[in-house]
Amino acid sequence: MSLSGIDISAYQSGINLSAVPADFVFIKATEGTSYVSPACNAQTASAKNAGKKVGWYHFASVGNATAQADYFLAQIKNYVGQGILMLDWEANAITQGVAWAKAWLDRVYSKTGVRPIIYMSKSVVNQYNWSSVAKDYGLFFAQYANYNRTGYQDNPWTDNKGLGSWKTAVAFQYSSSGRLAGWSGNLDLDKFYGDKSTWDKYAGVKAIAAPVYKKGDFVTVKDGQTKNAVGYDIKGWVGQKIELVNIRQVGDHWLYDGKVGNNPFNDLLASNITKWEQAPAPLFKVGDQVQISPKALKERNGYDLTPRRLKVGKVASVTKYPTKYSRSWYEYDVHYADGTHNAHVLEQDLTF
């Protein structure tokens, strides 16, 4: 079992990953300690929205290994546990030796609990003794038969020189001249040796309980909820009838994406929402003679109702609220028979 995918950087800014066939996407996040790919977050969002498996890589440069690992983690900290982490080991960085690469890998592992993998050319795999790295970290190697344009290949060519200290590889980059639908330029083409569950193991994705809700359910935002998972103000979403259109695992929790008409209501946590219920018919109607319940405490706006318990009045108006306040869907404007005061009360505050 294998997956086909690509790796990209700012050179592919603007790529619509829903239009490009790929099971997975490796995305450049950082380089050295002074460069963050300006396309990383947008590419990550595009890949996730398209349902792709995602990984992020750091392009090593000459400098301190620990500092570069920390720089990488600072930029992708919100993605840890969602995709594979990787060190891109090529160019001038190679001169720093195996110990440098191991220091970077060890630092990322110690900070995240997720074992990253390392990318390098097959020639570098066989030029150095990687035994200290191979025992703990997987290999993603690159080797090209030529630079001809190509699509995905089921059995791409590689020489018979083996993989040095590794018995097997995690992934193989076999072309830098790939051409796929949805993108007009060259793409690096990769093969991952495993299925999606294998990917999740390398990514450190945690097994969690099944989601509370399912696609197609109608939910509403609970009273008192102010922020969704990304900090967006959702107070105005309270009581909206939201149809769930997508459910996705992010780290150790689920996020729920929905819509009202064509308007998105996304990044909701299970704790933000509850099952939407159709409002029942109001118990009282305009003109009904009512009295304040002996159990009533306060009007909805906070005024004390206790002095007016059992006081008689008539319902002047009935207002439907978009969600339930306490046990009621409705507020009633009650005009007292003696004309002394009007009350704005909920259904449980009234009795015939």
Secondary structure as the mmCIF struct_conf table of DSSP 4:
data_model
#
loop_
_struct_conf.conf_type_id
_struct_conf.id
_struct_conf.beg_label_comp_id
_struct_conf.beg_label_asym_id
_struct_conf.beg_label_seq_id
_struct_conf.end_label_comp_id
_struct_conf.end_label_asym_id
_struct_conf.end_label_seq_id
STRN STRN1 LEU A 3 ILE A 8
HELX_RH_3T_P HELX_RH_3T_P1 ALA A 10 GLN A 12
TURN_TY1_P TURN_TY1_P1 SER A 13 GLY A 14
TURN_TY1_P TURN_TY1_P2 LEU A 17 ALA A 19
BEND BEND1 VAL A 20 VAL A 20
BEND BEND2 ASP A 23 ASP A 23
STRN STRN2 PHE A 24 GLU A 31
TURN_TY1_P TURN_TY1_P3 GLY A 32 SER A 34
STRN STRN3 TYR A 35 VAL A 36
TURN_TY1_P TURN_TY1_P4 PRO A 38 ALA A 39
HELX_RH_AL_P HELX_RH_AL_P1 CYS A 40 ASN A 49
TURN_TY1_P TURN_TY1_P5 ALA A 50 GLY A 51
STRN STRN4 LYS A 53 PHE A 59
BEND BEND3 VAL A 62 GLY A 63
HELX_RH_AL_P HELX_RH_AL_P2 ALA A 65 ILE A 76
HELX_RH_3T_P HELX_RH_3T_P2 LYS A 77 TYR A 79
TURN_TY1_P TURN_TY1_P6 VAL A 80 GLN A 82
BEND BEND4 GLY A 83 GLY A 83
STRN STRN5 ILE A 84 ASP A 88
HELX_RH_3T_P HELX_RH_3T_P3 ALA A 91 GLN A 96
HELX_RH_AL_P HELX_RH_AL_P3 VAL A 98 THR A 112
BEND BEND5 GLY A 113 GLY A 113
STRN STRN6 ILE A 117 SER A 121
HELX_RH_AL_P HELX_RH_AL_P4 LYS A 122 GLN A 127
BEND BEND6 TYR A 128 TYR A 128
HELX_RH_AL_P HELX_RH_AL_P5 SER A 131 ALA A 134
TURN_TY1_P TURN_TY1_P7 LYS A 135 ASP A 136
BEND BEND7 TYR A 137 TYR A 137
STRN STRN7 LEU A 139 ALA A 142
BEND BEND8 ALA A 145 ALA A 145
STRN STRN8 THR A 150 THR A 150
BEND BEND9 ASP A 154 ASN A 155
BEND BEND10 ASN A 160 LYS A 161
TURN_TY1_P TURN_TY1_P8 GLY A 164 SER A 165
BEND BEND11 LYS A 167 THR A 168
BEND BEND12 VAL A 170 VAL A 170
STRN STRN9 ALA A 171 GLY A 178
TURN_TY1_P TURN_TY1_P9 ALA A 181 GLY A 182
BEND BEND13 SER A 184 GLY A 185
STRN STRN10 LEU A 187 PHE A 192
BEND BEND14 TYR A 193 GLY A 194
HELX_RH_AL_P HELX_RH_AL_P6 LYS A 196 ALA A 203
TURN_TY1_P TURN_TY1_P10 GLY A 204 GLY A 204
HELX_LH_PP_P HELX_LH_PP_P1 VAL A 205 ALA A 207
HELX_LH_PP_P HELX_LH_PP_P2 ALA A 209 PRO A 211
BEND BEND15 VAL A 212 TYR A 213
TURN_TY1_P TURN_TY1_P11 LYS A 215 GLY A 216
STRN STRN11 PHE A 218 VAL A 221
HELX_LH_PP_P HELX_LH_PP_P3 LYS A 222 LYS A 222
TURN_TY1_P TURN_TY1_P12 ASP A 223 GLY A 224
STRN STRN12 LYS A 227 LYS A 227
TURN_TY1_P TURN_TY1_P13 ALA A 229 VAL A 230
STRN STRN13 ASP A 233 ASP A 233
HELX_RH_3T_P HELX_RH_3T_P4 LYS A 235 TRP A 237
STRN STRN14 VAL A 238 VAL A 238
TURN_TY1_P TURN_TY1_P14 GLY A 239 GLY A 239
STRN STRN15 ILE A 242 VAL A 250
TURN_TY1_P TURN_TY1_P15 GLY A 251 ASP A 252
STRN STRN16 HIS A 253 VAL A 260
TURN_TY1_P TURN_TY1_P16 GLY A 261 ASN A 262
STRN STRN17 ASN A 263 LEU A 268
HELX_RH_3T_P HELX_RH_3T_P5 ALA A 270 ASN A 272
STRN STRN18 ILE A 273 LYS A 275
HELX_LH_PP_P HELX_LH_PP_P4 GLN A 278 PRO A 282
BEND BEND16 LEU A 283 PHE A 284
TURN_TY1_P TURN_TY1_P17 VAL A 286 GLY A 287
STRN STRN19 GLN A 289 ILE A 292
TURN_TY1_P TURN_TY1_P18 PRO A 294 LYS A 295
STRN STRN20 LYS A 298 LYS A 298
TURN_TY1_P TURN_TY1_P19 ARG A 300 ASN A 301
BEND BEND17 GLY A 302 GLY A 302
STRN STRN21 ASP A 304 ASP A 304
HELX_RH_3T_P HELX_RH_3T_P6 THR A 306 ARG A 308
TURN_TY1_P TURN_TY1_P20 ARG A 309 LEU A 310
STRN STRN22 VAL A 312 TYR A 325
TURN_TY1_P TURN_TY1_P21 SER A 326 ARG A 327
STRN STRN23 SER A 328 TYR A 336
TURN_TY1_P TURN_TY1_P22 ALA A 337 ASP A 338
BEND BEND18 GLY A 339 THR A 340
STRN STRN24 ASN A 342 LEU A 346
HELX_RH_3T_P HELX_RH_3T_P7 GLU A 347 ASP A 349
STRN STRN25 LEU A 350 THR A 351
#
